[in-house]
């Protein structure tokens, strides 16, 4: 089986020179002057730089078609997740269901890119797109982001909203689907290999292509567009950890118009890859206005959760990486519904502590340019000085006027 590196090189060589030219802007944020306040609070973290990918950039699929809304199918962006391949400087950037919130037949795909980081160099961060890999089912039909494709239709497989991606120990890819929710395993050519079994109480009885209708018609299961947004793989590679973006319908309360689910208690699942044995825990949001965007395993056995609100620019009030510990938390597997807020009795949620606040003035990221959607987190390779890189990526919703960004931090462990 080809390695991801060889696939990326093959994909790079098969596209035209015109397609290969990708305009990437790099912003360098170095120097002790900008780090004073954070150095006092978090002396072990430094922001090295930012990759800025133009919203009108193209991927390496070679596709020339347009979607139902007239936009190019090969637009590069919509990154809902990022993960380090574990070798060299290769990363997977997962594009989500496409533009217009599931209204178009966008063929799902994952992008492979090389991100080189050298804090001591004149150009400390370099980005190069290497390949575009389509995600297809076992019959090689492309998955589509279109919400109305509840089953395979025409040339497409059923709908897929890819939100989390992680490389397995065998270098296959695991992807969490927010529609299902599902966790799918793909080979190195992007073909579906299998699906992990998830508890029935996460799923809705009446799926629909209309978000408000889906929430209104169902009494249990994941809230529409608030499914398994987050995916991690344990440090030992033996378990997948999926976290819901928000509370299940039965664990929260519906809004007065019956179209939204409000609450704090989110389900976190830890699934043994080899056996399917599942544990389930509760993650409590800091606010009902927040949601979870990603989860990442830490070397010490804890996990980082990216919790954020939905504000953009100056309206963004909560953008934090939260360190959580499952040890001491109550395994609630088998409990189909949680008690009402404040009446959970003996359920102990996972413990939480702030690891990194992206709105801290030290980073100079807050303000008018702060994106609405910060979606991906991964640890990268270790630098020559022993620090590990930490990458945080944004989702531009495929907007041509909005850049996709990747912030690169260095962390002293």
C-alpha positions in Angstrom: 0.0 0.0 0.0 1.3 3.4 -0.9 2.4 5.8 1.9 0.7 9.1 2.3 4.0 10.7 1.3 4.1 8.8 -2.0 0.4 9.6 -2.7 1.1 13.3 -2.0 4.1 13.3 -4.4 2.0 11.5 -7.1 -0.9 14.0 -6.7 1.5 16.9 -6.9 3.1 15.6 -10.2 -0.2 14.9 -11.9 -1.6 18.4 -11.8 -0.8 21.2 -14.3 1.7 23.9 -13.5 -1.1 26.4 -13.5 -3.0 24.5 -10.8 0.2 24.0 -8.8 0.7 27.7 -8.3 -1.0 28.4 -5.0 -0.7 31.9 -3.5 0.1 31.5 0.2 0.6 34.4 2.6 2.7 33.9 5.7 2.5 36.3 8.6 5.4 36.0 11.1 4.7 36.9 14.7 8.0 36.6 16.4 9.9 38.6 19.0 9.7 39.0 22.8 7.8 42.3 22.7 4.5 40.7 21.7 4.7 37.9 24.3 4.9 39.8 27.7 1.5 39.1 29.2 1.3 35.5 28.0 4.9 34.8 29.1 3.7 35.6 32.6 0.7 33.3 32.4 1.9 30.6 30.0 5.6 30.7 29.6 5.7 27.4 27.8 3.9 28.6 24.6 5.0 30.8 21.8 3.2 31.8 18.6 5.6 31.3 15.7 3.6 32.4 12.7 0.4 32.2 10.7 -0.3 30.6 7.3 -3.0 32.4 5.4 -4.5 30.6 2.4 -6.5 32.8 0.0 -10.2 32.0 -0.2 -10.1 31.7 -4.0 -7.2 29.2 -4.0 -7.8 25.9 -5.8 -7.0 22.4 -4.7 -5.2 19.8 -6.7 -8.1 17.6 -7.8 -7.9 18.9 -11.4 -11.7 19.2 -11.4 -13.2 22.0 -13.5 -16.9 21.6 -12.8 -19.1 24.0 -10.8 -21.6 23.2 -8.1 -25.3 24.0 -8.1 -24.6 27.5 -6.8 -22.1 28.2 -9.6 -19.0 28.0 -7.4 -16.0 25.9 -8.4 -15.9 22.4 -7.0 -12.1 22.6 -6.6 -12.1 25.6 -4.3 -9.6 25.0 -1.5 -10.9 25.7 2.0 -13.6 24.8 4.5 -11.0 23.1 6.8 -12.9 21.4 9.6 -9.9 19.5 10.9 -6.1 19.1 10.7 -3.8 16.2 11.7 -0.1 15.5 11.5 0.8 12.3 9.6 3.5 11.6 12.2 6.3 11.6 9.6 8.2 14.4 8.0 6.1 17.6 7.7 3.0 16.1 6.1 -0.5 17.0 7.3 -4.1 16.2 6.4 -6.5 19.1 6.1 -10.1 17.9 6.1 -12.6 19.9 4.0 -16.1 19.7 5.4 -19.4 19.3 3.5 -18.8 22.2 1.1 -20.2 25.7 0.6 -23.8 26.8 1.4 -24.3 24.7 4.5 -25.1 21.4 2.8 -27.2 22.8 0.0 -24.9 21.7 -2.9 -23.5 18.3 -4.0 -19.9 18.9 -3.0 -17.8 15.7 -3.3 -16.0 15.3 0.0 -12.2 15.2 0.1 -9.1 15.5 2.2 -6.1 17.7 1.4 -2.5 16.8 2.0 -0.1 19.6 2.7 3.5 20.1 3.8 4.0 22.6 6.5 7.6 23.3 7.4 8.4 25.1 10.6 11.8 26.6 11.6 11.6 29.4 14.1 15.2 30.4 13.6 14.9 30.8 9.8 14.3 34.0 7.8 11.0 32.4 6.7 10.0 30.3 9.7 6.9 28.7 8.2 6.4 27.3 4.7 3.2 25.8 3.3 2.8 23.7 0.2 -0.3 21.8 -1.0 0.7 18.3 -2.1 -2.4 16.3 -3.1 -6.2 16.2 -3.0 -7.7 12.8 -2.0 -11.4 12.2 -2.7 -13.4 10.3 0.0 -15.4 7.5 -1.6 -17.5 4.6 -0.3 -16.7 0.9 -0.7 -18.2 1.1 -4.2 -16.0 4.1 -5.0 -18.9 6.5 -5.1 -17.9 10.0 -3.8 -19.5 11.0 -0.5 -21.4 14.3 -0.9 -22.0 17.1 1.6 -25.5 17.7 0.3 -27.8 17.3 3.3 -30.8 15.9 1.3 -28.8 12.8 0.1 -29.9 10.6 3.0 -29.1 7.5 0.9 -26.9 7.0 -2.1 -28.3 8.8 -5.1 -27.0 8.8 -8.7 -23.3 8.9 -8.8 -23.0 9.9 -5.2 -22.8 7.9 -2.0 -25.0 9.1 0.9 -24.4 12.5 2.6 -21.3 13.0 4.7 -20.3 16.0 6.9 -16.6 15.3 7.7 -15.6 17.2 10.8 -12.8 15.3 12.5 -9.8 13.5 11.0 -7.0 11.5 12.6 -4.2 9.2 11.2 -4.4 5.7 12.7 -1.3 3.7 13.7 -1.5 1.9 10.4 -1.7 5.2 8.6 -5.3 4.8 7.5 -7.6 7.8 8.1 -10.4 8.0 10.7 -13.1 10.6 9.9 -16.0 11.6 12.1 -19.3 12.5 10.3 -21.5 15.0 11.9 -24.6 13.9 10.0 -24.7 10.3 11.4 -23.0 10.6 13.7 -20.5 8.0 12.3 -16.8 7.3 12.5 -15.5 5.9 9.2 -12.1 4.5 8.4 -10.5 5.2 5.0 -7.5 3.7 3.2 -4.7 5.8 1.8 -6.6 6.3 -1.5 -9.6 7.7 0.4 -11.8 4.5 0.0 -14.0 3.5 2.9 -12.9 0.4 4.8 -15.3 0.2 7.7 -17.4 2.0 10.2 -17.2 1.9 14.0 -20.3 1.0 15.9 -21.7 4.0 17.8 -24.5 3.9 20.5 -28.0 4.1 19.1 -28.9 6.9 21.4 -26.7 9.3 19.5 -28.7 8.9 16.3 -32.0 10.5 15.3 -35.1 8.4 14.3 -36.2 10.9 11.6 -33.2 12.3 9.7 -34.0 15.2 7.3 -32.2 17.4 4.9 -33.8 20.4 6.6 -32.1 21.3 9.9 -35.1 22.9 11.7 -37.4 20.0 10.6 -34.8 17.5 11.9 -34.7 19.0 15.3 -38.5 19.5 15.5 -39.3 15.9 14.6 -36.9 14.1 16.8 -37.0 13.6 20.6 -33.6 12.0 20.9 -30.2 11.8 19.2 -27.8 14.4 18.1 -29.1 17.9 17.4 -28.9 18.9 13.8 -25.5 20.3 12.8 -24.3 19.6 16.4 -23.1 16.0 16.0 -19.6 14.5 16.4 -17.6 17.5 15.5 -14.5 16.4 17.3 -12.2 13.4 16.9 -9.0 12.3 18.7 -6.9 9.2 18.7 -5.3 8.2 22.0 -1.5 8.6 22.4 -1.1 4.8 22.2 -3.1 4.7 19.0 -5.5 2.1 20.5 -8.7 4.2 21.0 -10.7 6.8 19.2 -12.3 9.6 21.2 -15.3 11.4 19.7 -16.9 14.5 21.3 -20.2 15.9 20.3 -20.4 19.6 19.4 -23.4 20.2 21.7 -25.8 18.2 23.9 -28.0 15.5 22.5 -31.7 16.3 22.1 -32.6 14.2 25.2 -29.9 15.8 27.3 -30.8 19.4 26.7 -33.9 21.5 26.1 -35.5 22.7 22.9 -35.8 26.4 22.1 -39.2 28.0 22.2 -39.6 27.6 18.4 -38.6 23.9 18.8 -35.8 24.2 16.3 -32.6 24.4 18.5 -31.3 22.3 21.4 -29.8 24.2 24.3 -27.7 22.8 27.2 -24.3 22.3 28.6 -23.8 18.5 28.8 -22.0 17.0 25.8 -21.3 13.3 25.3 -17.7 12.1 24.9 -17.0 8.6 23.7 -13.8 6.6 23.9 -13.9 3.5 21.6 -11.3 0.8 21.5 -10.4 0.4 17.8 -9.6 -3.4 18.0 -12.6 -4.5 20.1 -15.2 -1.7 19.9 -15.4 -1.5 23.7 -16.9 1.9 24.5 -16.8 4.3 27.4 -18.9 7.4 27.6 -18.3 10.6 29.7 -19.9 14.1 30.1 -18.1 17.3 29.0 -19.7 20.4 30.4 -19.6 23.5 28.2 -18.6 26.8 29.9 -21.7 28.4 28.3 -24.8 27.3 26.4 -23.7 29.7 23.7 -20.6 27.6 23.1 -19.9 24.5 21.2 -17.0 22.0 20.8 -14.9 22.2 17.7 -12.1 19.7 18.2 -10.4 17.3 20.6 -6.7 16.2 20.7 -4.8 13.7 22.7 -2.0 15.1 24.9 1.2 13.2 25.6 0.4 12.9 29.4 -2.9 11.1 28.8 -5.2 14.1 29.0 -7.0 15.7 26.0 -7.3 19.2 24.6 -10.8 20.4 23.7 -11.3 23.4 21.5 -14.4 25.2 22.9 -15.7 28.3 21.2 -18.6 30.6 20.7 -20.0 31.5 17.3 -19.0 35.1 17.2 -16.7 36.6 14.6 -14.4 39.6 14.8 -14.9 41.7 17.9 -18.0 39.6 18.8 -15.8 36.6 19.5 -15.8 36.2 23.3 -14.7 32.6 23.9 -11.9 30.8 22.1 -10.1 28.4 24.4 -8.2 25.1 24.3 -9.3 23.3 27.5 -7.2 20.5 29.0 -9.5 17.7 30.2 -8.9 14.5 32.2 -11.1 11.5 31.9 -9.7 10.0 35.1 -12.2 10.5 37.9 -15.1 11.1 35.5 -18.2 8.9 35.6 -18.5 6.4 32.8 -22.2 6.9 31.7 -22.2 4.3 28.9 -25.6 2.8 28.6 -27.4 5.8 29.9 -29.6 6.9 27.0 -30.7 10.2 28.7 -29.1 12.4 31.2 -31.1 14.1 34.0 -32.1 17.7 33.7 -29.4 20.3 34.3 -28.5 20.5 38.0 -30.0 17.1 38.8 -27.3 14.8 37.4 -26.8 13.3 40.8 -23.7 11.1 40.9 -22.4 11.9 37.4 -19.0 13.5 37.6 -18.0 15.3 34.3 -14.5 15.4 33.0 -12.2 17.9 34.8 -11.3 21.0 32.9 -8.5 23.6 33.0 -7.6 26.4 30.5 -4.6 25.5 28.4 -4.5 28.3 25.8 -6.8 31.3 25.4 -6.7 32.4 21.7 -8.2 35.7 22.6 -5.4 36.6 25.0 -4.0 40.0 23.8 -0.5 38.5 23.8 -1.3 36.6 20.6 -2.7 39.7 18.7 -5.3 37.4 17.1 -8.4 38.9 18.7 -10.3 41.8 17.1 -11.9 42.5 13.7 -9.9 39.8 11.9 -10.8 36.9 14.3 -12.6 34.2 12.2 -15.9 32.8 13.3 -14.9 29.2 13.0 -11.7 27.8 14.6 -12.0 24.1 13.9 -8.8 22.1 13.8 -6.0 21.3 16.3 -3.0 19.0 16.1 0.4 18.5 17.5 3.1 18.6 14.8 6.8 17.5 14.8 9.3 18.4 17.5 11.5 21.3 16.8 15.3 21.2 17.0 15.2 22.9 20.3 12.9 20.2 21.8 9.7 22.1 21.7 6.6 20.5 20.0 4.6 22.4 17.4 0.9 22.9 18.0 -1.2 23.9 15.0 -4.7 25.5 15.1 -6.7 25.9 11.8 -9.8 27.8 10.8 -12.8 27.1 8.5 -13.6 29.8 6.0 -16.8 28.1 4.8 -15.4 28.2 1.3 -15.9 31.9 1.1 -13.7 33.4 -1.7 -13.2 36.6 0.3 -12.1 34.9 3.5 -8.7 33.3 4.0 -8.1 30.0 5.7 -5.6 30.3 8.5 -3.3 28.0 10.4 -1.7 29.3 13.5 1.6 27.6 14.5 2.6 27.6 18.2 5.7 26.1 19.9 5.0 24.3 23.2 7.6 23.4 25.8 6.4 20.1 27.3 
